Every structure is written in structure tokens, then in C-alpha cells.
Amino acid sequence: PGGFCEKVSGERDCTYKVEDAGSVYLDELYQTVTKYYTWDQFCKSQIEYNNKTDYGIGVEWWDGIYSPAKCRDRYNKVIAK
């Protein structure tokens, strides 16, 4: 048995539905490129996330990647888009 179906009923074989929710680009959540600052410049001067330190350089979006509160904040920012 599987759980996918078009109209979820909660029955054992009908517990979820999948649909496209759209797209959110990271540049909408934190700015990487501007009129005066190219992607190449961003990549040379910033570190999006370092898993050994749990923070980035110039980018705070992923800091505390496993923190429930920060995950909730990131989720809420994505949903707001």
C-alpha cells in the first residue's frame, strides 16, 4: 500500500497529495547580486555556509542550520514569498 492519492481521506492508502508549490530563489531571501556586485564577486568574498562553524561569512541565512527556532524563521520567510 502507498499513501499518495488525489483527494486525501486519511485511509491507510490515501494519506498525502503532492502538488507544485512554486519556486523561491535564494536571491529573494538574501541578496547575492546587485547592480554593482556580480555573482563572481559574491562567490569570491562571501561564504554562504560552513558546516564546521555553523555560520556563513556575509550571509546569515543558514546560521544555526539545525536550530528549531531559526528553521521556523527561515520557513516563515519562504512562506511569506
C-alpha positions as a Markdown table, in Angstrom:
| # | Residue | x | y | z |
|---|---|---|---|---|
| 1 | Pro | 0.0 | 0.0 | 0.0 |
| 2 | Gly | 1.0 | 3.5 | -0.6 |
| 3 | Gly | -0.3 | 6.8 | 0.7 |
| 4 | Phe | -0.5 | 9.1 | -2.3 |
| 5 | Cys | -3.9 | 10.0 | -3.7 |
| 6 | Glu | -5.6 | 13.0 | -5.3 |
| 7 | Lys | -8.2 | 13.6 | -2.6 |
| 8 | Val | -6.7 | 12.8 | 0.9 |
| 9 | Ser | -9.0 | 10.8 | 3.1 |
| 10 | Gly | -6.7 | 9.6 | 5.8 |
| 11 | Glu | -7.2 | 6.0 | 4.9 |
| 12 | Arg | -4.1 | 3.8 | 5.0 |
| 13 | Asp | -3.6 | 4.0 | 1.2 |
| 14 | Cys | -4.6 | 7.7 | 1.0 |
| 15 | Thr | -2.6 | 9.9 | 3.3 |
| 16 | Tyr | -1.0 | 12.6 | 1.2 |
| 17 | Lys | -1.1 | 14.5 | -2.1 |
| 18 | Val | 1.8 | 16.2 | -3.9 |
| 19 | Glu | 1.4 | 19.5 | -5.8 |
| 20 | Asp | 3.8 | 22.1 | -7.1 |
| 21 | Ala | 4.0 | 25.0 | -4.6 |
| 22 | Gly | 6.1 | 27.3 | -6.9 |
| 23 | Ser | 9.7 | 28.4 | -6.6 |
| 24 | Val | 11.6 | 30.7 | -4.3 |
| 25 | Tyr | 15.1 | 31.8 | -5.3 |
| 26 | Leu | 17.7 | 32.4 | -2.6 |
| 27 | Asp | 18.3 | 35.8 | -4.0 |
| 28 | Glu | 14.8 | 36.7 | -3.0 |
| 29 | Leu | 15.7 | 35.8 | 0.6 |
| 30 | Tyr | 19.1 | 37.4 | 0.8 |
| 31 | Gln | 20.8 | 39.4 | -1.8 |
| 32 | Thr | 23.7 | 37.9 | -3.6 |
| 33 | Val | 23.9 | 40.1 | -6.7 |
| 34 | Thr | 23.3 | 43.8 | -7.2 |
| 35 | Lys | 23.7 | 46.3 | -10.0 |
| 36 | Tyr | 27.3 | 46.9 | -8.7 |
| 37 | Tyr | 28.1 | 43.4 | -7.2 |
| 38 | Thr | 28.3 | 40.4 | -9.5 |
| 39 | Trp | 27.8 | 36.7 | -8.7 |
| 40 | Asp | 31.6 | 36.2 | -9.2 |
| 41 | Gln | 32.3 | 38.9 | -6.7 |
| 42 | Phe | 29.8 | 37.4 | -4.3 |
| 43 | Cys | 31.4 | 33.9 | -4.6 |
| 44 | Lys | 34.9 | 35.3 | -4.0 |
| 45 | Ser | 34.1 | 37.4 | -0.9 |
| 46 | Gln | 31.3 | 35.5 | 0.8 |
| 47 | Ile | 30.8 | 32.0 | 2.3 |
| 48 | Glu | 27.1 | 31.0 | 2.2 |
| 49 | Tyr | 27.5 | 28.4 | 5.0 |
| 50 | Asn | 30.3 | 26.5 | 6.7 |
| 51 | Asn | 29.2 | 23.2 | 8.4 |
| 52 | Lys | 32.2 | 23.3 | 10.7 |
| 53 | Thr | 31.4 | 26.7 | 12.2 |
| 54 | Asp | 27.6 | 26.6 | 11.6 |
| 55 | Tyr | 27.6 | 30.1 | 10.1 |
| 56 | Gly | 28.4 | 31.9 | 6.9 |
| 57 | Ile | 30.5 | 34.9 | 6.1 |
| 58 | Gly | 28.4 | 37.8 | 4.7 |
| 59 | Val | 25.4 | 35.5 | 4.6 |
| 60 | Glu | 23.4 | 34.8 | 7.8 |
| 61 | Trp | 20.5 | 32.8 | 6.2 |
| 62 | Trp | 21.8 | 29.3 | 7.1 |
| 63 | Asp | 23.4 | 30.3 | 10.5 |
| 64 | Gly | 22.2 | 27.8 | 13.1 |
| 65 | Ile | 21.1 | 25.4 | 10.4 |
| 66 | Tyr | 19.7 | 22.8 | 13.0 |
| 67 | Ser | 18.2 | 25.4 | 15.4 |
| 68 | Pro | 14.4 | 24.8 | 15.5 |
| 69 | Ala | 13.7 | 28.5 | 16.1 |
| 70 | Lys | 15.9 | 29.5 | 13.1 |
| 71 | Cys | 14.4 | 26.8 | 10.9 |
| 72 | Arg | 11.0 | 28.1 | 11.8 |
| 73 | Asp | 12.1 | 31.7 | 10.9 |
| 74 | Arg | 13.5 | 30.5 | 7.6 |
| 75 | Tyr | 10.3 | 28.6 | 6.8 |
| 76 | Asn | 8.2 | 31.6 | 7.6 |
| 77 | Lys | 10.2 | 33.8 | 5.3 |
| 78 | Val | 9.9 | 31.3 | 2.5 |
| 79 | Ile | 6.1 | 31.0 | 3.0 |
| 80 | Ala | 5.8 | 34.8 | 3.0 |
| 81 | Lys | 7.2 | 34.9 | -0.5 |
